[in-house]
Amino acid sequence: MLEVKVNVQALELAEAITALAAAMRGADIAPIQSGAADIPPPANPTPPQSAVPAAPTTPYAPSQGAAPAAPTTTPAANSAAPVTPSSVPTAPPPAFSRDQITTAGAALIDAGKINELMGLLNSFGVQAVTQLKPEQLGAFATELRKLGAQI
């Protein structure tokens, strides 16, 4: 990135802008007033971004005796198959015991959330924690957490 710092007065602003535009075009123009001629060129000008040579498009062929360069590949070339939710390994959900769920439910009752707890039991089609199927315990525990239970 080319950074240019210009310290000019308000009247010299137009001259500085004109000189900058001309410098960017590579053209020499006469200054509007004599003040623009007093602006020194940058001490160490850097070439514009387009002057930087582009990366070669042909692969590098090392000379004999030189160590071969490591091949470069894009991340897309390294992936064998697209990642889908079913292909990502996941940890099994934590197992909850009925005792843990009962203790968490009791804490909700103590917090005055008995109606919410009864509604949750009804949403699982049961009237008590003891009627939950083993495969329902994890989902029920998740819903208890949403109600504020510590489990």
C-alpha positions in Angstrom: 0.0 0.0 0.0 1.4 3.4 -0.9 1.2 6.0 1.9 1.6 9.6 1.0 1.7 12.3 3.7 1.1 15.8 2.5 1.3 18.9 4.7 -0.4 21.7 2.7 -2.4 24.9 3.4 -6.0 25.2 2.3 -5.1 27.1 -0.8 -2.5 24.6 -1.8 -4.9 21.6 -1.5 -5.9 21.8 -5.2 -2.3 21.9 -6.3 -1.4 18.9 -4.1 -4.4 16.9 -5.5 -3.5 17.8 -9.1 0.2 16.9 -8.5 -0.8 13.6 -6.9 -3.2 12.7 -9.7 -0.4 13.5 -12.2 2.1 11.4 -10.3 -0.3 8.5 -10.3 -0.8 8.8 -14.0 3.0 9.1 -14.5 2.6 12.5 -16.3 4.4 15.7 -15.6 2.1 18.8 -15.3 2.8 22.3 -14.5 1.8 23.4 -11.0 -1.2 25.7 -10.7 0.7 28.0 -8.5 4.4 28.1 -7.6 3.7 26.5 -4.2 3.3 23.0 -5.6 6.8 23.1 -7.1 8.1 23.3 -3.5 6.8 19.9 -2.6 9.7 17.5 -2.6 9.3 14.1 -4.2 9.2 11.1 -1.7 12.6 10.1 -0.4 12.1 6.4 -1.2 9.2 5.9 -3.6 7.7 2.5 -3.7 6.4 1.1 -6.9 2.6 0.8 -7.4 1.0 -2.5 -6.6 0.6 -3.4 -10.3 4.4 -3.1 -10.8 5.0 -6.2 -8.6 5.5 -9.2 -10.8 2.8 -11.8 -10.7 3.6 -15.3 -9.4 4.7 -17.7 -12.1 2.0 -19.8 -13.5 4.3 -22.7 -14.4 5.6 -25.1 -11.8 9.1 -24.6 -10.6 11.6 -27.2 -12.0 14.5 -27.5 -9.7 18.0 -27.9 -11.2 20.0 -31.0 -10.6 21.4 -31.3 -7.1 18.8 -28.9 -5.6 16.3 -30.3 -3.2 12.9 -30.6 -4.8 10.4 -28.1 -3.6 7.4 -29.3 -1.6 4.3 -29.4 -3.8 1.7 -26.8 -2.9 -1.9 -27.7 -3.0 -5.1 -25.9 -2.1 -7.2 -27.0 0.9 -10.0 -28.1 -1.5 -7.6 -30.5 -3.2 -6.8 -32.1 0.1 -10.3 -33.0 1.0 -11.4 -36.4 -0.2 -15.1 -36.0 0.4 -17.4 -33.1 1.5 -18.1 -32.8 5.1 -21.7 -33.4 6.0 -23.4 -33.5 9.4 -23.7 -37.3 9.1 -20.0 -37.7 8.3 -18.7 -35.7 11.3 -17.9 -37.9 14.2 -19.8 -36.9 17.3 -19.6 -37.9 20.9 -22.5 -39.8 22.3 -24.9 -37.7 24.4 -24.1 -37.8 28.1 -26.0 -40.5 29.9 -28.3 -39.3 32.7 -29.7 -41.5 35.4 -33.3 -41.2 36.7 -31.9 -40.1 40.0 -30.1 -37.2 38.4 -33.2 -36.1 36.6 -35.4 -36.6 39.7 -33.0 -34.4 41.7 -33.0 -31.7 39.1 -36.8 -31.8 38.9 -37.1 -31.5 42.6 -34.9 -28.4 42.5 -37.3 -26.9 39.9 -40.3 -27.7 42.1 -38.5 -25.9 45.0 -38.0 -22.9 42.7 -41.7 -22.7 42.0 -41.7 -24.2 38.5 -43.9 -27.1 39.1 -46.3 -26.1 36.3 -43.4 -25.9 33.8 -42.2 -29.3 35.0 -45.6 -30.9 34.6 -45.9 -29.4 31.1 -42.5 -30.9 30.2 -43.6 -34.3 31.5 -46.8 -34.1 29.5 -44.9 -33.1 26.3 -43.0 -36.4 26.7 -46.3 -38.3 27.1 -45.6 -39.3 30.7 -46.9 -38.3 34.2 -43.7 -39.1 36.1 -39.9 -39.4 35.5 -40.1 -43.1 36.2 -42.3 -43.5 33.1 -39.6 -42.1 30.7 -38.0 -44.5 28.4 -34.2 -44.8 28.6 -33.7 -43.2 25.2 -35.8 -40.2 26.4 -33.6 -39.3 29.4 -31.1 -37.2 27.5 -33.7 -35.1 25.7 -35.6 -34.7 29.0 -32.5 -33.5 30.8 -31.8 -31.0 28.0 -35.3 -29.6 28.4 -34.8 -29.5 32.2 -31.7 -27.3 31.6 -33.8 -25.0 29.5 -36.1 -24.5 32.5 -33.1 -23.6 34.7 -32.2 -27.0 36.3 -28.6 -27.7 37.2 -28.0 -31.2 35.7 
